[in-house]
Amino acid sequence: MSGVMGIITYGLGTVVGFVVIATLVVWFVQDISQKKHAVLRNYPVIGRLRYFFERQGEYFRQYFFMNDREELPFNRSTRSWVYRLAKAEGGVIGFGSTNNTNDPGSIVFVNHPYPVLEEDRLPTPPLVIGEGYCREPFLAKSVVNISGMSFGAISEPAVRSLSRGAATAGCWMDTGEGGLSPFHLEGGCDIIMQIGTANYGIRGRDGQFSPERAKELAHKVKAFEIKLSQGAKPGKGGVLPAAKVTDQIAAIRGIPAHQDSISPNRHRDIANVDQLLDKVALIRDLTGKPVGVKTAIGGWQFMNELCDAINRRGLEYAPDFLAIDGGEGGSGAAPQALMDHMALPIAEALPRVVDALIESGLRSRIRIIAAGRLVNPARAAWALCVGADFVNSARGFMFALGCIQALRCHQNTCPTGVTTHNHRLQRGLVVEEKSDRVANYAIGMNKEIDMIAHSCGCRHARELKREHVRIVQSAGQSVALNILYPYPETGVRLKTA
């Protein structure tokens, strides 16, 4: 018996050895004869290790070599903070912080010597969007909300989980520019419908904005948002690769299936601020709902022109909210030239927008929503200190869904099922479980923002002001935000560029 096993083993070994040698020979011939890669021509077979390690290097760096505070766009410490909130484990850590508070740009909140007692704390009040200017104003209850992520950029179970979780947490969900799907409505949460440059989901047969379609959708949503640009790719329309344009997504958007979905780089009917205000007023009159504008900021000119036009034409033409996206904002797919180098980061853009509205006497008319890597309570509380009314996050809620920052959003191969339409990979995303984590994250964010406010001596988060936070400068010393960005006077324009 042992002799037979020996013969079988020897035979299998011979076959395996032959296959290995044959494979190496084929690789050698392929490598030395190909003309595209110099490394393979000079080092056939063994040169393949270079490409293997190049592909695998990002994973080795993420899990073995990077420190907790090194990775971008979100380091391990930040992701872990979000994961703990999503699991309702709280933001509690031990021994001491790994955050180097001497790094320039670090946020340091100003603790009050006599913080607010528990019995004196107040619930953070909701804010009304569009009050006095539309037939159906929107009562927004949560400070932290879900930023625009289209069905297409993210998967069906991801959208369903977000919808259910948002309903539980009492926050709103932005549809993104891909149109309103049944999955957005499944949970019964508040919906803001985004109108992108391609008018997906709200277009006629000619691809232009459809007033009739807007009226049909009005009763399903709380507000509309005109997207001028987003932080990840200002000047470039949305891009959904053909692999992610399924029959279902194509039907919702009103486009051909299995072809790249590429939006125009701007609205064809909006070429200046007056046309923008005309569009805002048109949609508000048609639907009776609040209408806002989402944009990235590149300087003062746009805000100055917008405020001047509103004051010239009247408050009834003003957008009911401005959603300001920092240049560090994310996207499922964007050109690196724009993602890396276009638009101001939220730390500079947000104070400019708030100050422009104060100078123009419009701050009480227009609500401000801030977005751009504001995924943890400290960053969100900073935005409130600057002057934002609400904070939007997309990638924070993606982490709550289970995103591991694999950076494959544009490849339809997301290993967690969040940004893929591969049903096998989507199977890993269980809606009942992930919707709870979405709710936990939103609730936890609001709770910890309030905790920061109480430590600063505020009764609730909406009392946070610029004097409650300091920003570390290059010399390692901090400066109060109200010194870096003094509150302007109404009617006095300080900067023009």
Secondary structure, DSSP 8 states (H G I E B T S, - for coil): -HHHHHHHHHHHHHHHHHHHHHHHHHHHHHHHH-SS-HHHHHSTTTTHHHHHHHHHHHHHIIIIIS-TTT-SSS-HHHHHHHHHHHTT--S---S-----TTSTT-EEE---SS---GGG------EEESTTTSSS-EEE--SEEE----BTTB-HHHHHHHHHHHHHHT-EEE--TT---HHHHTT--EEEEEE-TT-TTSB-TTSSB-HHHHHHHHTT-SEEEEE---TTSTTS--EE-GGG--HHHHHHHTS-TTS-EE--SS-TT-SSHHHHHHHHHHHHHHH-S-EEEEEE--SSHHHHHHHHHHHHH-GGGS-SEEEEE-TT---SS--HHHHHHSS--HHHHHHHHHHHHHHTT-TTTSEEEEESS--SHHHHHHHHHHT-SEEEESHHHHHHHT----S-TTTT--TTSSS---HHHHTT--HHHHHHHHHHHHHHHHHHHHHHHHHTT-SSGGG--GGGEEEE-TTS-EEEHHHHS----TT------
